[in-house]
């Protein structure tokens, strides 16, 4: 389902599961942000992890043209989508529920960058209770080869070979000029997503799921981001799956992946509930 501006999917928990899993607590809302070119049917497989836990699940993937081209030109087209996505929580009256983000690749990470900005700057949206974020195969930092491989994956099924090569070449040149050559100047106008998120003020826990075999997002970019957060003493967990390819960790290790995500979800909700309980009693 969706509105005129946003093509999303909302999945509500079954009443029996909700009551069994969360008792009197508000059930968590898990927001899945898909990778560029991701189809909803792919995200649905991840959705089942959380639906089986009695969660509300929202699935959304930004258009690949926006991710690869509009954002590369610094147009910030994803900011409007980020705001509309967060406003859905108020539309469905679940804005007081604990929220977990599950972010895939740089396509999801770019959108998440604007979500974080809104959560810390928008008066109404800042009231939302985010309790944790999971990153799958993200983030990457100005990796031209990885970006070209990602775009090629999106274009391959439906694009003429010659047109695909021309598009890939044009994209590579554009990224090199705008994001490498001119970046020392343009960063003051539009800082890239990786550099911006190194200064992420969010205090909630992060979990990074990545692999040394990823040919699109370099594991060193992910590990550098992990170290940035740990140097700031922010709660940060990580799992290196080592042998799985880009956004394929769940497909290769379904049981382990599900258990890791479910445990992180429960731990984040439990800690947030305990913190809220302590704050309420300290106010008396």
C-alpha positions as CSV (number, residue, x, y, z in Angstrom):
1,X,0.0,0.0,0.0
2,X,1.1,3.6,-0.3
3,X,0.2,7.3,-0.9
4,X,0.7,9.5,-3.9
5,X,4.3,10.4,-2.8
6,X,5.5,7.1,-1.4
7,X,5.4,3.5,-2.6
8,X,5.7,1.5,0.6
9,X,4.4,-1.7,2.2
10,X,3.0,-1.9,5.8
11,X,2.7,-5.2,7.5
12,X,0.8,-5.4,10.8
13,X,1.4,-8.1,13.3
14,X,-1.1,-10.8,14.1
15,X,-2.9,-10.1,17.3
16,X,-1.9,-13.4,19.0
17,X,1.8,-12.9,18.1
18,X,1.8,-9.3,19.3
19,X,0.2,-10.2,22.7
20,X,2.5,-13.2,23.2
21,X,5.7,-11.5,22.3
22,X,5.4,-8.0,23.9
23,X,2.8,-8.4,26.6
24,X,1.6,-5.0,27.6
25,X,4.4,-3.2,25.8
26,X,3.9,-1.4,22.5
27,X,5.1,-3.6,19.7
28,X,8.3,-2.4,17.9
29,X,8.1,-0.8,14.5
30,X,10.8,-2.1,12.1
31,X,11.5,0.1,9.0
32,X,13.4,-1.7,6.2
33,X,15.2,0.6,3.8
34,X,16.1,-1.4,0.7
35,X,19.2,-1.2,-1.5
36,X,19.1,0.5,-4.9
37,X,17.1,-1.6,-7.3
38,X,15.7,-3.8,-4.6
39,X,12.2,-5.2,-5.2
40,X,9.6,-5.4,-2.4
41,X,9.5,-9.2,-2.7
42,X,13.2,-9.3,-1.7
43,X,12.6,-7.1,1.4
44,X,9.5,-9.3,2.3
45,X,11.9,-12.1,3.2
46,X,13.6,-9.9,5.8
47,X,10.3,-8.6,6.9
48,X,9.3,-12.1,8.0
49,X,12.1,-12.1,10.6
50,X,10.3,-9.2,12.4
51,X,6.7,-10.1,11.6
52,X,7.3,-13.5,13.3
53,X,8.4,-11.4,16.4
54,X,5.1,-9.6,16.5
55,X,6.4,-6.3,15.1
56,X,4.9,-3.7,12.8
57,X,7.0,-3.7,9.6
58,X,7.3,-0.9,7.0
59,X,9.2,-1.6,3.8
60,X,10.5,1.1,1.5
61,X,13.1,1.4,-1.3
62,X,14.1,4.7,-2.9
63,X,14.2,4.7,-6.7
64,X,17.6,3.8,-8.1
65,X,17.8,6.8,-10.4
66,X,17.5,9.0,-7.4
67,X,20.2,7.1,-5.5
68,X,22.7,6.9,-8.3
69,X,22.2,10.2,-10.1
70,X,20.1,12.8,-8.3
71,X,22.1,12.4,-5.0
72,X,25.4,12.3,-6.9
73,X,24.6,15.8,-8.2
74,X,23.8,17.0,-4.7
75,X,20.1,17.4,-5.3
76,X,19.1,16.0,-1.9
77,X,16.0,14.4,-3.5
78,X,15.8,11.7,-0.7
79,X,15.1,14.2,2.0
80,X,11.5,14.6,1.1
81,X,11.1,10.8,0.9
82,X,12.7,10.5,4.4
83,X,10.2,13.0,5.8
84,X,7.2,11.3,4.2
85,X,8.4,7.9,5.5
86,X,8.6,9.2,9.1
87,X,5.3,10.9,8.9
88,X,3.7,7.5,8.2
89,X,4.2,6.7,11.9
90,X,1.9,9.5,12.9
91,X,-0.6,8.6,10.1
92,X,-0.9,5.1,11.5
93,X,-0.7,6.3,15.2
94,X,2.4,4.2,16.0
95,X,4.6,7.2,16.7
96,X,5.0,6.2,20.4
97,X,6.2,2.7,19.6
98,X,9.9,1.8,19.8
99,X,11.5,2.0,16.3
100,X,14.3,0.0,14.7
101,X,15.8,0.8,11.3
102,X,17.2,-2.0,9.1
103,X,19.3,-0.4,6.4
104,X,20.6,-2.1,3.3
105,X,23.7,-1.0,1.2
106,X,24.4,2.6,0.3
107,X,20.9,3.0,-1.3
108,X,19.3,2.6,2.1
109,X,22.2,4.4,3.9
110,X,21.7,7.6,1.8
111,X,18.0,7.7,2.8
112,X,18.9,7.0,6.4
113,X,21.3,9.9,6.5
114,X,18.3,12.3,5.9
115,X,16.1,10.4,8.4
116,X,18.8,11.0,11.1
117,X,18.9,14.7,10.2
118,X,15.2,15.0,10.5
119,X,15.1,13.1,13.8
120,X,17.5,15.6,15.3
121,X,16.1,18.8,13.7
122,X,12.4,18.5,13.1
123,X,10.3,19.4,16.1
124,X,7.6,16.8,15.6
125,X,9.8,14.0,14.3
126,X,12.4,14.4,17.1
127,X,9.7,12.9,19.5
128,X,10.0,9.5,17.8
129,X,11.6,6.8,19.9
130,X,14.3,5.2,17.8
131,X,16.0,2.4,19.8
132,X,18.5,0.9,17.3
133,X,19.7,0.6,13.7
134,X,21.0,-2.4,11.8
135,X,23.2,-1.8,8.7
136,X,23.5,-4.7,6.2
137,X,26.4,-4.2,3.7
138,X,26.8,-0.5,4.4
139,X,28.2,2.1,4.5
140,X,30.7,2.6,1.6
141,X,32.8,5.6,1.1
142,X,33.4,7.0,-2.5
143,X,34.2,3.7,-4.0
144,X,33.9,4.2,-7.8
145,X,34.4,0.5,-8.7
146,X,31.8,-0.6,-6.2
147,X,29.3,2.0,-7.3
148,X,29.7,1.0,-10.9
149,X,29.2,-2.7,-10.0
150,X,26.1,-1.8,-8.1
151,X,24.6,0.2,-11.0
152,X,25.5,-2.6,-13.4
153,X,23.6,-5.0,-11.3
154,X,20.5,-2.8,-11.5
155,X,20.8,-2.2,-15.2
156,X,21.7,-5.7,-16.4
157,X,18.2,-7.4,-16.5
158,X,16.5,-4.8,-18.7
159,X,19.0,-2.6,-20.5
160,X,20.6,-2.9,-23.9
161,X,24.3,-3.8,-23.5
162,X,25.7,-0.8,-25.4
163,X,23.4,1.6,-23.5
164,X,24.4,0.0,-20.3
165,X,28.1,0.4,-21.0
166,X,27.6,4.1,-22.0
167,X,25.5,4.7,-18.8
168,X,28.2,3.0,-16.6
169,X,31.0,5.0,-18.2
170,X,29.1,8.3,-17.8
171,X,28.3,7.5,-14.2
172,X,31.9,6.6,-13.4
173,X,33.1,9.9,-14.9
174,X,30.4,11.8,-13.0
175,X,31.3,10.2,-9.7
176,X,35.0,10.7,-10.2
177,X,34.6,14.4,-11.0
178,X,31.9,15.3,-8.4
179,X,32.8,13.0,-5.6
180,X,36.6,12.7,-5.9
181,X,38.1,15.5,-7.9
182,X,35.9,18.4,-6.8
183,X,34.9,17.0,-3.4
184,X,37.3,19.2,-1.4
185,X,35.4,22.2,-2.8
186,X,31.8,20.8,-3.1
187,X,31.8,19.2,0.4
188,X,30.9,22.5,1.9
189,X,27.7,22.6,-0.2
190,X,26.9,18.9,0.0
191,X,28.9,16.7,2.3
192,X,28.9,13.0,1.2
193,X,26.8,10.6,3.2
194,X,29.7,8.7,4.7
195,X,31.5,11.8,6.0
196,X,28.2,13.3,7.3
197,X,27.3,10.2,9.2
198,X,30.7,10.0,10.9
199,X,29.3,12.9,12.9
200,X,25.9,11.2,13.5
201,X,24.7,12.5,16.9
202,X,22.4,9.5,17.5
203,X,23.0,7.6,20.8
204,X,21.0,4.5,20.1
205,X,22.9,1.2,19.4
206,X,24.2,0.3,15.9
207,X,24.7,-3.2,14.5
208,X,26.9,-3.6,11.3
209,X,26.5,-6.8,9.3
210,X,29.1,-7.0,6.6
211,X,31.5,-9.3,4.8
212,X,35.1,-9.3,3.6
213,X,33.9,-10.9,0.4
214,X,31.7,-8.0,-0.5
215,X,32.8,-6.6,-3.9
216,X,30.5,-3.6,-3.8
217,X,31.0,-2.1,-0.3
218,X,34.5,-2.4,1.0
219,X,34.7,-4.0,4.4
220,X,37.3,-1.4,5.4
221,X,34.8,1.4,4.9
222,X,32.4,-0.5,7.3
223,X,35.1,-1.2,9.8
224,X,36.3,2.5,9.7
225,X,32.8,3.6,10.5
226,X,32.6,1.1,13.4
227,X,35.9,2.5,14.8
228,X,34.6,6.1,14.5
229,X,31.6,5.3,16.6
230,X,33.6,3.3,19.2
231,X,36.1,6.1,19.6
232,X,33.1,8.2,20.5
233,X,32.0,5.6,23.0
234,X,28.7,4.9,21.3
235,X,27.1,1.4,21.5
236,X,28.3,-0.4,18.4
237,X,28.2,-4.1,17.5
238,X,29.3,-5.9,14.3
239,X,29.4,-9.3,12.6
240,X,31.7,-10.1,9.7
241,X,30.1,-13.0,7.8
242,X,33.4,-13.3,5.8
243,X,32.2,-15.4,2.8
244,X,28.8,-13.9,1.8
245,X,28.5,-11.4,-1.0
246,X,26.8,-8.0,-1.0
247,X,23.4,-8.1,0.7
248,X,23.5,-11.9,0.6
249,X,24.3,-12.6,4.3
250,X,20.7,-13.6,5.0
251,X,20.5,-15.8,1.9
252,X,23.7,-17.7,2.8
253,X,23.3,-17.8,6.6
254,X,19.5,-17.5,7.2
255,X,19.3,-19.0,10.7
256,X,22.3,-17.1,12.1
257,X,21.2,-13.8,10.4
258,X,17.7,-14.1,11.9
259,X,19.0,-14.9,15.3
260,X,21.4,-12.0,15.3
261,X,18.7,-9.5,14.2
262,X,16.1,-10.8,16.6
263,X,18.5,-10.7,19.5
264,X,19.5,-7.1,18.7
265,X,15.9,-6.1,18.4
266,X,14.9,-7.5,21.8
267,X,18.0,-6.1,23.4
268,X,17.4,-2.6,22.1
269,X,13.7,-2.6,23.1
270,X,14.6,-4.0,26.6
271,X,17.2,-1.3,27.2
272,X,15.0,1.5,26.0
273,X,12.1,0.3,28.2
274,X,14.3,0.1,31.2
275,X,15.8,3.5,30.5
276,X,12.2,5.0,30.1
277,X,11.1,3.3,33.3
278,X,14.1,4.8,35.3
279,X,13.5,8.2,33.8
280,X,9.8,8.2,34.9
281,X,10.6,7.2,38.4
282,X,13.4,9.6,38.8
283,X,11.1,12.5,37.9
284,X,9.0,11.9,41.0
